[in-house]
């Protein structure tokens, strides 16, 4: 999920503070590309806590991440790379003419 960057440690000792809060050390935040306001998921398994970044998608954007949509996006990327596209158009008349081909 993340790309290891040189000279950054992957394990740190942190202290549980007031209100049971912990601070994710800067080098680990960089490794995981975490920013203020990002969400993380915390799991407990075999007496270990794991913290995993979670990208929250707005309900009105969820369609974009469906398999069907991603398949069509990949097809469009291939068409663009192969030069199979038209436009830009100077006016609506030219656009409509292109669609009727």
N, C-alpha and C positions, 0 to 999 in steps of 0.2 A: 504493500500500500504506500509506503514511503520510500524515498530514495535516501540512502545513507550519504551523509556529507562528511568529508574528512575532518578529523580532529574534534568531533562532537561525540561525547559519551552518551551511551544509550541507557544508562541507569544512574539514578540520583537518589540521595537520601533527603527526604523532606519532612518537615514537622507539621503535625496536625495542630492547627491554631484554634482560636476562639471560634465558636459556632461550627466546629469540626471542618473547617476549611483547610484546603491544602493549595499551595501554589505550584503550578507546573513549571519546572525550571526552564529558563530561556532556551537552552540548547535543545531540550526535548520539544518545546513548542515549535522551534524552527524545523526540527526533523519531521514533525507531524503537520507542519503548515497550519498551526492553530492561531486564531486571532480572537480578539475581544468580541464577545457575543456569539462565538461558535458554540455548538452543542457537542457534548461528549456522552457516550453511553458507558455506564460503569457496571461491570458484571462481577459476581462472586462465584468462583469455582475452585474447589479443592483448597480452600482457605487462602486464595489469592484474589486480589482485586485487579481487574484489568480496565483500562480506560481506552475507549475507542472513539475517534472522531466520527461524528454523524453529520451528514449534510441534509438539512431539512429543506424539503421542496414544497413550495406553495401549492395548494390544491389546484389552482388554475394553470400551473405549469407541469403537472404530473404527466400529462399526455406525452410530453417530449421524451420521457424516459421509458416509455413502453417499447417492447421489442419491435412491434410493427413500425412505430415511428422511427426508431433508430435504424431499422433496415432501410427505410425510404431515405433517411438522411445519408446513409452510406452510399446508396445508389446515386443520389444527387451529387455527392462529393466526387464519385467516379466520373459522372457526366461532365462536371465542371473541369476536372483534371484533364479529361480527354478533349475538351473544347466544345462539347455538345451543349451549347447554350446560345441564347439570342438576346439581343439588347445591348446597351440601354436604348430605349426608344425616345424619339423626339416628341412624340405626342401619342394620345390614346388611339388614334386611327391606325398608326403603324403597329401598335401593340396588338390590336384586334385583328389586323391583317395577318400578323405572325401566328396568332392562335388558330386561325382558320386553315393553315397549311396542313 
